[in-house]
Amino acid sequence: MSSSLSVPVSILMYHQVGRFNRPDKHRGIYCDVGRFRQQMAYLARFCQVISLADANEALFFNKPITGKRAVVLTFDDGCRNFAEYAWPIMKEHRFPVTMFLVADLIGKTTSWITDIPESDHAPLMDLATLRALKKEGVSFGSHTLNHVKLSECSFETARTEIFDSKKKLEDLLGDAVPDFCYPFGKYNQQAKDLVIKAGYKTALTCVRAEANYAPDPCELPRKAISYGDNMIGFWWKLYMKRKPKEAWVGQGSAQK
């Protein structure tokens, strides 16, 4: 494990929250708003929700954290339904959250999802909405410029996606962007090295495990919450999904 921390830390991964017809594909990117409300109520009662920055400090820099199981909330992509459905619920509980943005697609759609009709692509939040959310306490990180699979990119393309997205978001939002998220969970040693060189403090993967098992801040695992997760499934992921099943990039795996 990456830390002697006795409190388990789970980083949860969401994409879209709202009211959806039962999806035929990509169930992992949808969460019904009714179930999301139940999940947040559970966290408020039985866990402590902490920021990604505080989790990083606790896991790798010996910042004390005691008490209940700790949970970090993260959202990928920047879909418009976050502002309508998810954020009001989290704001009721005063939960911190980090949203990862696709810098060149702000105000556009989830066009990188190529195996669904174009009409099913979700709209992404525009800059005015993002700035308003920032004032209300939402933290933002980078999800590259174009939501690319970094493990399949040339060095030049990967560097541009990682470095330039950070600069663009910092210019647009007027604040530091210390956190990164690998799109599709696809990355390799080259991408990880570039993330570190770009100056990010953390980078999040799609490896399913407790964050306590991360080898370092740039390979943080997460637990995906999806459309089919009722409260039993949510509980199981929170408490029983502990150790990673795959190796980390830094420990010899080809990519994830």
Backbone as JSON, one array per atom type, in Angstrom:
{
  "sequence": "MSSSLSVPVSILMYHQVGRFNRPDKHRGIYCDVGRFRQQMAYLARFCQVISLADANEALFFNKPITGKRAVVLTFDDGCRNFAEYAWPIMKEHRFPVTMFLVADLIGKTTSWITDIPESDHAPLMDLATLRALKKEGVSFGSHTLNHVKLSECSFETARTEIFDSKKKLEDLLGDAVPDFCYPFGKYNQQAKDLVIKAGYKTALTCVRAEANYAPDPCELPRKAISYGDNMIGFWWKLYMKRKPKEAWVGQGSAQK",
  "N": [[0.83, -1.2, 0.0], [0.33, 2.33, -0.53], [0.47, 3.94, 1.61], [0.63, 4.34, 5.18], [-1.71, 4.92, 6.26], [-4.55, 4.36, 8.2], [-7.22, 4.72, 7.76], [-9.56, 3.81, 5.34], [-9.56, 5.0, 1.97], [-11.63, 5.9, -0.58], [-11.9, 6.76, -3.93], [-14.44, 7.93, -5.8], [-15.88, 7.54, -9.02], [-17.76, 9.32, -11.26], [-19.78, 10.14, -14.14], [-22.15, 11.1, -15.72], [-25.12, 12.42, -14.29], [-28.57, 12.13, -13.89], [-31.82, 11.84, -15.43], [-32.42, 8.99, -17.12], [-33.2, 6.86, -19.9], [-33.02, 3.3, -19.81], [-29.77, 2.45, -20.48], [-28.28, 0.97, -23.38], [-25.64, 0.77, -23.95], [-22.45, 1.61, -22.52], [-23.0, 1.75, -19.72], [-21.6, 2.46, -17.52], [-21.26, 5.21, -17.48], [-23.49, 6.51, -16.64], [-25.72, 7.65, -14.11], [-28.57, 7.37, -12.23], [-30.52, 10.08, -11.02], [-32.08, 9.83, -8.73], [-30.97, 7.6, -7.42], [-28.43, 8.64, -7.07], [-28.93, 10.69, -5.23], [-29.62, 9.12, -3.0], [-27.19, 7.81, -2.6], [-25.48, 9.95, -1.92], [-26.69, 10.78, 0.45], [-26.19, 8.55, 2.01], [-23.38, 8.66, 2.18], [-23.12, 11.05, 3.6], [-24.03, 10.29, 6.09], [-22.55, 8.03, 6.93], [-19.87, 8.2, 6.17], [-16.87, 10.19, 5.62], [-16.58, 12.84, 3.47], [-14.02, 13.99, 1.57], [-11.72, 16.35, 0.06], [-9.96, 15.95, -3.08], [-7.39, 17.0, -2.94], [-6.93, 16.93, -0.15], [-7.01, 14.18, 0.25], [-4.76, 13.37, -1.2], [-2.76, 14.6, 0.33], [-3.07, 13.19, 2.7], [-2.58, 10.53, 1.94], [0.03, 10.5, 0.91], [1.65, 12.41, 2.11], [1.6, 12.39, 4.81], [-0.46, 13.72, 6.21], [-2.62, 13.94, 8.92], [-5.49, 11.86, 9.17], [-8.46, 10.81, 10.48], [-11.06, 8.77, 11.92], [-14.16, 8.23, 10.29], [-14.59, 6.14, 7.34], [-13.08, 7.43, 4.41], [-14.09, 9.33, 1.57], [-13.7, 10.42, -1.78], [-15.08, 12.52, -4.21], [-15.38, 12.44, -7.67], [-15.84, 13.66, -11.0], [-16.0, 12.97, -14.43], [-15.45, 14.59, -17.59], [-17.31, 16.86, -17.72], [-20.08, 17.23, -18.19], [-23.23, 18.8, -18.97], [-25.43, 18.08, -17.4], [-24.42, 17.74, -14.89], [-24.43, 20.23, -13.56], [-27.15, 20.66, -13.36], [-28.31, 18.45, -12.02], [-26.48, 16.92, -10.3], [-24.69, 18.65, -8.81], [-26.41, 20.4, -7.2], [-27.33, 18.57, -5.25], [-24.97, 17.67, -4.01], [-24.11, 20.11, -3.04], [-25.99, 20.64, -1.07], [-25.09, 18.96, 0.91], [-22.65, 20.01, 1.34], [-20.4, 18.94, 0.09], [-17.1, 18.49, -1.15], [-15.84, 18.42, -4.53], [-14.22, 17.22, -7.48], [-14.05, 18.05, -10.83], [-13.28, 16.85, -14.03], [-12.18, 18.27, -16.98], [-12.54, 18.43, -20.53], [-10.52, 20.17, -22.38], [-10.54, 21.43, -24.97], [-13.12, 21.01, -25.79], [-15.06, 22.31, -24.36], [-18.32, 23.43, -23.85], [-19.26, 21.99, -25.99], [-19.93, 18.71, -27.14], [-20.06, 15.23, -26.03], [-18.39, 14.01, -28.09], [-16.41, 12.14, -28.52], [-17.36, 9.65, -27.99], [-17.97, 7.24, -30.02], [-19.6, 5.15, -30.81], [-22.32, 5.46, -30.55], [-25.44, 7.04, -31.51], [-25.16, 10.35, -32.88], [-27.02, 12.08, -31.88], [-27.31, 11.23, -29.3], [-25.15, 12.12, -27.93], [-23.9, 13.76, -25.09], [-24.45, 17.13, -24.02], [-21.85, 19.41, -23.13], [-20.76, 21.44, -20.38], [-20.75, 25.02, -20.65], [-18.37, 27.78, -20.69], [-19.21, 29.9, -19.03], [-20.9, 28.62, -17.2], [-19.08, 26.9, -15.97], [-17.35, 28.73, -14.72], [-19.12, 29.87, -12.91], [-19.7, 27.67, -11.28], [-17.17, 27.22, -10.24], [-16.91, 29.44, -8.54], [-18.7, 28.65, -6.64], [-17.43, 26.6, -5.4], [-16.63, 24.23, -6.72], [-14.0, 22.16, -7.8], [-11.6, 21.96, -10.47], [-10.06, 19.83, -12.9], [-7.76, 18.56, -15.39], [-8.65, 16.76, -18.35], [-7.35, 16.14, -20.62], [-6.96, 17.71, -23.92], [-8.67, 16.75, -25.94], [-9.89, 14.38, -25.18], [-8.41, 11.91, -25.58], [-6.9, 8.64, -26.17], [-4.26, 8.18, -24.37], [-2.27, 6.24, -24.26], [-2.05, 5.4, -26.83], [-1.0, 7.44, -28.27], [1.44, 9.47, -30.01], [4.59, 10.72, -28.76], [4.72, 13.51, -29.08], [2.02, 14.24, -29.5], [0.83, 13.33, -27.12], [2.19, 14.92, -25.26], [1.29, 17.49, -25.99], [-1.49, 17.24, -25.46], [-1.49, 16.84, -22.71], [0.11, 18.9, -21.52], [-0.83, 21.32, -22.78], [-3.56, 21.36, -22.23], [-3.65, 21.83, -19.52], [-2.56, 24.44, -19.34], [-4.46, 25.85, -20.88], [-6.88, 25.51, -19.43], [-6.17, 26.71, -17.02], [-5.82, 29.34, -17.88], [-8.44, 29.93, -18.74], [-9.99, 29.59, -16.44], [-8.7, 30.97, -14.49], [-7.14, 30.01, -12.39], [-5.0, 27.67, -10.66], [-4.49, 24.4, -12.03], [-4.22, 21.53, -10.7], [-4.68, 18.81, -10.98], [-5.12, 15.74, -12.79], [-6.7, 13.54, -15.14], [-6.67, 10.41, -16.66], [-7.96, 9.92, -19.83], [-10.44, 7.5, -20.71], [-9.16, 5.81, -19.03], [-6.78, 5.03, -20.1], [-3.38, 4.78, -20.26], [0.23, 5.02, -20.27], [3.72, 4.47, -19.4], [5.03, 6.6, -20.59], [2.99, 8.58, -20.79], [2.42, 8.96, -18.08], [4.89, 9.95, -17.15], [4.94, 12.39, -18.54], [2.77, 13.7, -17.4], [3.74, 14.12, -14.83], [5.94, 15.78, -15.43], [4.58, 17.97, -16.43], [3.63, 19.15, -14.18], [1.45, 18.41, -12.66], [-0.2, 17.51, -9.63], [-1.66, 15.26, -8.94], [-2.87, 12.27, -10.58], [-5.5, 10.52, -12.01], [-6.73, 7.22, -12.42], [-8.49, 4.44, -14.02], [-8.33, 2.14, -12.65], [-9.71, -0.17, -10.45], [-9.93, 0.15, -7.14], [-9.14, 0.71, -3.63], [-7.82, 3.89, -2.77], [-5.68, 3.81, -1.09], [-3.99, 1.83, -1.96], [-2.52, 2.85, -4.04], [0.49, 3.34, -5.91], [1.73, 5.8, -6.1], [1.07, 9.4, -6.31], [0.31, 9.82, -8.99], [-0.94, 7.64, -10.03], [-3.61, 7.06, -9.14], [-6.21, 5.02, -8.03], [-9.73, 4.44, -8.82], [-13.25, 4.04, -8.08], [-15.79, 3.1, -10.08], [-19.05, 4.34, -10.37], [-22.08, 3.25, -11.56], [-24.92, 3.0, -13.86], [-26.38, 0.68, -13.12], [-26.06, 0.36, -10.4], [-27.56, -0.23, -7.45], [-28.33, 0.5, -3.97], [-27.19, -1.62, -2.62], [-25.23, -2.5, -4.42], [-23.7, -0.17, -4.51], [-22.8, -0.03, -1.86], [-21.28, -2.38, -1.81], [-19.21, -1.8, -3.63], [-18.02, 0.3, -2.28], [-17.12, -0.81, 0.16], [-16.12, -3.42, -0.29], [-14.64, -3.57, -2.63], [-11.51, -3.55, -2.83], [-8.56, -4.27, -3.16], [-6.42, -3.8, -6.02], [-6.81, -5.56, -9.15], [-5.13, -5.61, -11.29], [-1.74, -4.93, -12.45], [0.21, -1.98, -11.75], [1.23, 0.65, -13.99], [3.8, 1.55, -13.41], [4.79, -0.73, -12.29], [5.2, -2.56, -14.2], [3.06, -3.28, -15.92], [1.57, -3.27, -19.19], [-0.27, -1.31, -20.1], [-3.07, 0.66, -18.97]],
  "CA": [[0.0, 0.0, 0.0], [1.09, 3.56, -0.68], [0.4, 4.77, 2.82], [0.34, 3.65, 6.43], [-2.99, 5.45, 6.69], [-5.45, 3.28, 8.62], [-8.56, 5.0, 7.26], [-9.69, 3.53, 3.91], [-9.92, 6.13, 1.13], [-12.18, 5.5, -1.87], [-12.19, 7.83, -4.88], [-15.55, 7.5, -6.63], [-15.88, 8.1, -10.37], [-19.04, 9.52, -11.94], [-19.75, 10.9, -15.39], [-23.4, 11.83, -15.88], [-26.21, 12.2, -13.35], [-29.81, 12.69, -14.43], [-32.88, 10.85, -15.67], [-32.05, 8.35, -18.38], [-33.72, 5.57, -20.28], [-32.04, 2.25, -19.55], [-28.8, 2.48, -21.58], [-27.82, -0.28, -23.98], [-24.18, 0.81, -23.96], [-21.77, 2.57, -21.64], [-23.76, 1.9, -18.47], [-20.72, 3.02, -16.51], [-21.2, 6.67, -17.48], [-24.79, 7.06, -16.25], [-26.22, 7.39, -12.75], [-29.9, 7.96, -12.03], [-30.44, 11.13, -10.01], [-32.66, 9.32, -7.49], [-29.96, 6.78, -6.76], [-27.34, 9.53, -6.66], [-29.34, 11.34, -3.99], [-29.49, 8.13, -1.94], [-25.76, 7.59, -2.36], [-24.91, 11.09, -1.19], [-27.23, 10.74, 1.8], [-25.44, 7.5, 2.71], [-22.05, 9.18, 2.48], [-23.24, 12.07, 4.64], [-24.29, 9.66, 7.39], [-21.64, 6.97, 7.34], [-18.5, 8.42, 5.7], [-16.45, 11.58, 5.53], [-16.23, 13.19, 2.11], [-12.89, 14.9, 1.61], [-11.28, 16.8, -1.25], [-8.86, 15.21, -3.69], [-6.16, 17.55, -2.39], [-6.75, 16.41, 1.2], [-6.7, 12.76, 0.12], [-3.36, 13.28, -1.61], [-1.92, 14.93, 1.49], [-3.17, 12.11, 3.69], [-2.02, 9.29, 1.42], [1.45, 10.55, 0.54], [2.41, 13.45, 2.79], [1.46, 12.2, 6.26], [-1.45, 14.56, 6.86], [-3.48, 13.06, 9.71], [-6.91, 11.71, 8.87], [-8.98, 9.82, 11.41], [-12.51, 8.68, 11.97], [-14.92, 7.41, 9.36], [-14.08, 5.87, 6.0], [-13.02, 8.66, 3.62], [-14.52, 9.22, 0.18], [-13.47, 11.56, -2.66], [-16.02, 12.53, -5.32], [-14.85, 12.98, -8.92], [-16.67, 13.56, -12.2], [-15.27, 13.13, -15.68], [-15.98, 15.12, -18.86], [-17.93, 18.18, -17.64], [-21.41, 17.22, -18.83], [-24.13, 19.85, -18.5], [-26.35, 17.59, -16.38], [-23.79, 17.9, -13.56], [-24.9, 21.47, -12.94], [-28.59, 20.6, -13.11], [-28.73, 17.36, -11.15], [-25.53, 16.43, -9.3], [-24.14, 19.67, -7.94], [-27.33, 20.84, -6.13], [-27.39, 17.57, -4.19], [-23.71, 17.73, -3.26], [-24.04, 21.4, -2.35], [-26.8, 20.49, 0.14], [-24.26, 18.28, 1.91], [-21.37, 20.72, 1.4], [-19.36, 18.01, -0.32], [-16.16, 18.91, -2.18], [-15.85, 17.57, -5.73], [-13.33, 17.62, -8.57], [-14.56, 17.78, -12.17], [-12.22, 16.83, -15.03], [-12.7, 18.91, -18.18], [-11.89, 18.24, -21.83], [-10.31, 21.6, -22.53], [-10.91, 21.94, -26.29], [-14.51, 20.68, -26.09], [-15.96, 23.03, -23.47], [-19.49, 23.95, -24.54], [-19.6, 21.15, -27.14], [-20.59, 17.47, -26.75], [-19.2, 14.05, -25.81], [-18.24, 13.49, -29.45], [-15.44, 11.05, -28.55], [-18.08, 8.37, -27.89], [-18.26, 7.09, -31.45], [-20.47, 4.0, -31.13], [-23.72, 5.79, -30.28], [-25.87, 8.1, -32.43], [-24.72, 11.69, -32.54], [-28.08, 12.71, -31.08], [-27.18, 10.78, -27.91], [-24.0, 12.74, -27.28], [-24.33, 14.68, -24.03], [-23.85, 18.47, -24.07], [-20.89, 19.76, -22.1], [-20.98, 22.77, -19.8], [-20.03, 26.13, -21.27], [-17.41, 28.44, -19.81], [-19.92, 30.68, -18.02], [-21.35, 27.69, -16.17], [-17.9, 26.44, -15.23], [-16.88, 29.81, -13.85], [-20.09, 30.01, -11.82], [-19.48, 26.53, -10.39], [-15.91, 27.45, -9.54], [-17.19, 30.37, -7.46], [-19.47, 27.94, -5.62], [-16.58, 25.64, -4.72], [-16.23, 23.07, -7.51], [-12.61, 22.15, -8.27], [-11.49, 21.45, -11.83], [-8.82, 19.25, -13.35], [-7.65, 18.34, -16.83], [-8.97, 15.46, -18.95], [-6.7, 16.39, -21.91], [-7.62, 18.66, -24.82], [-9.66, 16.15, -26.84], [-10.32, 13.07, -24.66], [-7.71, 10.92, -26.38], [-6.29, 7.5, -25.5], [-2.87, 8.6, -24.3], [-1.38, 5.11, -24.5], [-1.96, 5.19, -28.27], [-0.53, 8.7, -28.87], [2.87, 9.75, -30.12], [5.11, 11.55, -27.68], [4.36, 14.91, -29.33], [0.59, 14.42, -29.27], [0.57, 13.17, -25.68], [2.68, 16.1, -24.56], [0.37, 18.6, -26.26], [-2.75, 16.99, -24.77], [-1.3, 16.93, -21.27], [0.63, 20.22, -21.14], [-1.63, 22.45, -23.26], [-4.86, 21.38, -21.56], [-3.42, 22.47, -18.22], [-2.41, 25.87, -19.55], [-5.71, 26.42, -21.37], [-7.85, 25.56, -18.34], [-5.73, 27.72, -16.05], [-6.12, 30.64, -18.47], [-9.89, 30.13, -18.79], [-10.6, 29.58, -15.1], [-7.98, 31.9, -13.63], [-6.66, 29.34, -11.18], [-4.14, 26.52, -10.92], [-5.14, 23.12, -12.32], [-3.21, 20.61, -10.2], [-5.11, 17.42, -11.06], [-5.27, 15.19, -14.13], [-7.4, 12.26, -15.23], [-6.38, 9.76, -17.93], [-9.2, 9.57, -20.54], [-10.68, 6.07, -20.92], [-8.27, 5.05, -18.17], [-5.68, 4.53, -20.92], [-2.12, 5.51, -20.1], [1.44, 4.21, -20.19], [4.76, 5.16, -18.65], [5.27, 7.88, -21.25], [1.96, 9.53, -20.38], [2.61, 9.26, -16.66], [6.05, 10.82, -17.03], [4.57, 13.71, -19.03], [1.9, 14.28, -16.38], [4.62, 14.59, -13.76], [6.72, 16.92, -15.94], [3.68, 19.11, -16.61], [3.44, 19.79, -12.88], [0.24, 17.97, -11.96], [0.04, 16.9, -8.33], [-2.29, 13.94, -8.93], [-3.46, 11.78, -11.82], [-6.46, 9.48, -11.66], [-6.87, 6.12, -13.36], [-9.73, 3.68, -13.9], [-8.07, 0.94, -11.86], [-10.71, -0.27, -9.4], [-9.35, -0.22, -5.85], [-9.02, 1.8, -2.68], [-6.69, 4.76, -3.08], [-4.56, 3.44, -0.21], [-3.1, 0.9, -2.66], [-1.83, 3.53, -5.13], [1.94, 3.4, -5.72], [2.14, 7.2, -6.03], [-0.08, 10.28, -6.59], [-0.06, 9.87, -10.41], [-1.67, 6.42, -10.41], [-4.65, 6.88, -8.13], [-7.35, 4.22, -8.5], [-11.08, 4.93, -8.52], [-14.35, 3.08, -8.14], [-16.81, 3.65, -10.98], [-20.45, 4.16, -10.0], [-22.75, 3.19, -12.86], [-26.38, 3.0, -13.93], [-26.98, -0.48, -12.48], [-25.72, 0.25, -8.98], [-28.49, 0.14, -6.39], [-27.58, 0.78, -2.75], [-26.37, -2.8, -2.29], [-24.05, -2.42, -5.27], [-22.91, 0.97, -4.06], [-22.15, -0.45, -0.62], [-20.27, -3.39, -2.12], [-18.05, -1.13, -4.23], [-17.41, 1.15, -1.28], [-16.5, -1.55, 1.24], [-15.54, -4.7, -0.67], [-13.73, -3.4, -3.77], [-10.37, -3.0, -2.1], [-7.26, -4.42, -3.8], [-6.45, -3.82, -7.49], [-6.58, -6.86, -9.77], [-4.09, -5.48, -12.31], [-0.51, -4.26, -12.04], [0.35, -0.58, -12.11], [2.18, 0.9, -15.08], [5.13, 1.61, -12.84], [5.22, -2.05, -11.82], [5.44, -3.46, -15.32], [1.95, -3.57, -16.82], [1.74, -2.61, -20.49], [-1.07, -0.09, -20.07], [-4.42, 0.51, -18.42]],
  "C": [[0.87, 1.25, 0.0], [1.21, 4.33, 0.62], [0.15, 3.89, 4.02], [-1.0, 4.1, 7.0], [-3.95, 4.31, 7.02], [-6.87, 3.47, 8.1], [-8.62, 4.66, 5.77], [-10.14, 4.78, 3.15], [-10.4, 5.59, -0.22], [-12.44, 6.74, -2.71], [-13.26, 7.32, -5.83], [-15.53, 8.25, -7.96], [-17.3, 8.13, -10.93], [-18.79, 10.23, -13.26], [-21.01, 11.77, -15.51], [-24.41, 11.44, -14.8], [-27.45, 12.86, -13.92], [-30.89, 11.64, -14.51], [-32.66, 10.29, -17.07], [-32.93, 7.13, -18.65], [-32.63, 4.53, -20.05], [-31.05, 2.18, -20.71], [-28.43, 1.09, -22.07], [-26.31, -0.38, -23.96], [-23.69, 1.8, -22.9], [-22.53, 2.83, -20.33], [-22.92, 2.56, -17.38], [-20.68, 4.54, -16.48], [-22.51, 7.31, -17.05], [-25.1, 6.71, -14.8], [-27.56, 8.11, -12.6], [-29.86, 8.95, -10.86], [-31.06, 10.68, -8.68], [-31.68, 8.47, -6.71], [-28.79, 7.65, -6.29], [-27.69, 10.24, -5.35], [-29.22, 10.38, -2.81], [-28.03, 7.89, -1.58], [-25.14, 8.72, -1.57], [-25.43, 11.14, 0.25], [-26.5, 9.68, 2.63], [-24.06, 8.02, 3.11], [-22.1, 10.2, 3.62], [-23.4, 11.45, 6.02], [-23.15, 8.76, 7.86], [-20.17, 7.19, 6.96], [-18.12, 9.89, 5.89], [-16.01, 11.83, 4.09], [-15.17, 14.28, 2.16], [-12.5, 15.3, 0.18], [-10.17, 15.9, -1.78], [-7.51, 15.7, -3.15], [-5.89, 17.0, -0.98], [-6.41, 14.92, 1.18], [-5.24, 12.57, -0.26], [-2.42, 13.57, -0.44], [-1.93, 13.8, 2.51], [-2.44, 10.86, 3.22], [-0.5, 9.34, 1.28], [2.3, 11.56, 1.31], [2.09, 13.5, 4.29], [0.53, 13.2, 6.94], [-2.43, 13.68, 7.64], [-4.92, 13.04, 9.2], [-7.42, 10.56, 9.72], [-10.49, 9.74, 11.26], [-13.09, 7.78, 10.89], [-14.15, 7.17, 8.06], [-14.15, 7.14, 5.16], [-13.38, 8.39, 2.16], [-14.2, 10.53, -0.54], [-14.43, 11.43, -3.83], [-15.37, 13.16, -6.54], [-15.84, 12.74, -10.05], [-15.78, 13.78, -13.42], [-16.11, 13.83, -16.74], [-16.58, 16.51, -18.77], [-19.29, 18.27, -18.31], [-22.35, 18.23, -18.16], [-25.05, 19.36, -17.4], [-25.74, 17.6, -14.98], [-24.35, 19.12, -12.85], [-26.37, 21.39, -12.57], [-28.96, 19.6, -12.03], [-27.76, 17.03, -10.01], [-25.1, 17.5, -8.31], [-25.13, 20.17, -6.88], [-27.41, 19.87, -4.97], [-26.11, 17.61, -3.35], [-23.59, 19.03, -2.47], [-24.88, 21.36, -1.07], [-25.96, 19.89, 1.28], [-22.9, 18.96, 2.11], [-20.2, 19.79, 1.09], [-18.41, 18.67, -1.32], [-16.2, 17.94, -3.36], [-14.83, 18.11, -6.72], [-13.92, 17.13, -9.89], [-13.41, 17.87, -13.17], [-12.78, 17.23, -16.38], [-11.85, 18.58, -19.41], [-11.73, 19.64, -22.44], [-10.75, 22.17, -23.88], [-12.39, 21.7, -26.64], [-15.5, 21.35, -25.15], [-17.1, 23.66, -24.28], [-19.92, 23.14, -25.74], [-20.3, 19.88, -26.65], [-19.56, 16.37, -26.53], [-18.97, 13.32, -27.14], [-17.24, 12.36, -29.55], [-16.11, 9.68, -28.41], [-18.64, 8.08, -29.28], [-19.23, 5.96, -31.79], [-21.91, 4.22, -30.69], [-24.14, 6.87, -31.27], [-25.43, 9.47, -31.95], [-25.74, 12.41, -31.66], [-28.02, 12.32, -29.61], [-25.95, 11.36, -27.21], [-24.48, 13.79, -26.28], [-23.7, 16.04, -24.23], [-22.94, 18.7, -22.88], [-21.13, 21.18, -21.6], [-20.17, 23.82, -20.54], [-19.18, 26.84, -20.23], [-18.1, 29.25, -18.71], [-20.39, 29.81, -16.87], [-20.18, 27.21, -15.32], [-17.39, 27.5, -14.27], [-17.82, 30.03, -12.67], [-19.91, 28.89, -10.8], [-18.19, 26.69, -9.59], [-16.12, 28.39, -8.36], [-17.94, 29.7, -6.32], [-18.66, 26.83, -4.95], [-16.17, 24.4, -5.48], [-14.77, 23.23, -7.95], [-12.55, 21.5, -9.65], [-10.09, 20.91, -12.12], [-8.86, 19.03, -14.85], [-7.95, 16.89, -17.21], [-8.48, 15.46, -20.4], [-7.46, 17.44, -22.72], [-8.81, 18.04, -25.53], [-10.15, 14.77, -26.42], [-9.74, 11.92, -25.5], [-7.21, 9.76, -25.52], [-4.78, 7.72, -25.49], [-1.89, 7.46, -24.57], [-1.21, 4.81, -25.98], [-1.4, 6.41, -29.01], [0.99, 8.71, -29.03], [3.3, 10.62, -28.95], [4.64, 13.0, -27.85], [2.89, 15.16, -29.03], [0.26, 14.31, -27.78], [1.03, 14.39, -24.91], [1.75, 17.29, -24.76], [-0.92, 18.43, -25.47], [-2.62, 17.22, -23.27], [-0.88, 18.34, -20.84], [-0.34, 21.34, -21.52], [-3.01, 22.51, -22.61], [-4.74, 22.06, -20.2], [-3.36, 23.99, -18.37], [-3.73, 26.52, -19.98], [-6.73, 26.55, -20.25], [-7.45, 26.6, -17.3], [-6.01, 29.13, -16.58], [-7.62, 30.94, -18.44], [-10.5, 30.31, -17.41], [-9.89, 30.51, -14.13], [-7.47, 31.29, -12.35], [-5.79, 28.16, -11.59], [-4.99, 25.27, -11.18], [-4.14, 22.02, -11.94], [-3.5, 19.13, -10.45], [-5.4, 17.01, -12.49], [-6.01, 13.87, -14.05], [-7.15, 11.66, -16.61], [-7.69, 9.37, -18.64], [-9.27, 8.07, -20.85], [-9.88, 5.21, -19.95], [-7.05, 4.52, -18.9], [-4.44, 5.39, -20.73], [-0.97, 4.52, -20.09], [2.51, 5.02, -19.46], [5.08, 6.52, -19.26], [4.27, 8.93, -20.8], [2.13, 9.92, -18.92], [3.78, 10.2, -16.46], [5.73, 12.25, -17.47], [3.66, 14.44, -18.04], [2.74, 14.87, -15.24], [5.4, 15.83, -14.21], [5.86, 18.16, -16.12], [3.36, 19.81, -15.3], [2.14, 19.44, -12.19], [0.62, 17.32, -10.63], [-0.55, 15.5, -8.23], [-2.71, 13.58, -10.35], [-4.28, 10.55, -11.49], [-6.62, 8.48, -12.8], [-8.29, 5.55, -13.3], [-9.48, 2.32, -13.26], [-9.03, 0.94, -10.68], [-10.09, -0.75, -8.1], [-9.45, 0.96, -4.91], [-7.76, 2.61, -3.01], [-5.48, 4.45, -2.23], [-3.56, 2.53, -0.9], [-2.32, 1.56, -3.79], [-0.32, 3.57, -4.88], [2.46, 4.82, -5.56], [0.96, 8.07, -6.44], [-0.52, 10.31, -8.05], [-0.59, 8.55, -10.94], [-2.71, 6.12, -9.34], [-5.82, 6.07, -8.71], [-8.68, 4.85, -8.11], [-12.08, 3.79, -8.62], [-15.48, 3.7, -8.95], [-18.21, 3.33, -10.47], [-21.28, 4.28, -11.28], [-24.26, 3.05, -12.71], [-27.0, 1.85, -13.12], [-26.76, -0.58, -10.99], [-26.86, 0.73, -8.08], [-27.68, 0.33, -5.11], [-26.74, -0.41, -2.31], [-25.09, -2.78, -3.12], [-23.12, -1.29, -4.88], [-22.13, 0.6, -2.81], [-21.03, -1.43, -0.91], [-19.02, -2.74, -2.72], [-17.3, -0.31, -3.17], [-16.59, 0.34, -0.27], [-15.72, -2.79, 0.8], [-14.55, -4.62, -1.84], [-12.47, -2.75, -3.24], [-9.07, -3.07, -2.9], [-7.38, -4.41, -5.32], [-6.16, -5.22, -8.03], [-5.46, -6.82, -10.8], [-2.88, -4.76, -11.75], [-0.55, -2.8, -12.46], [1.35, -0.44, -13.24], [3.61, 0.9, -14.55], [5.66, 0.29, -12.32], [5.26, -3.06, -12.95], [4.27, -3.79, -16.2], [2.12, -2.79, -18.1], [0.99, -1.28, -20.53], [-2.39, -0.4, -19.4], [-5.19, 1.77, -18.72]]
}
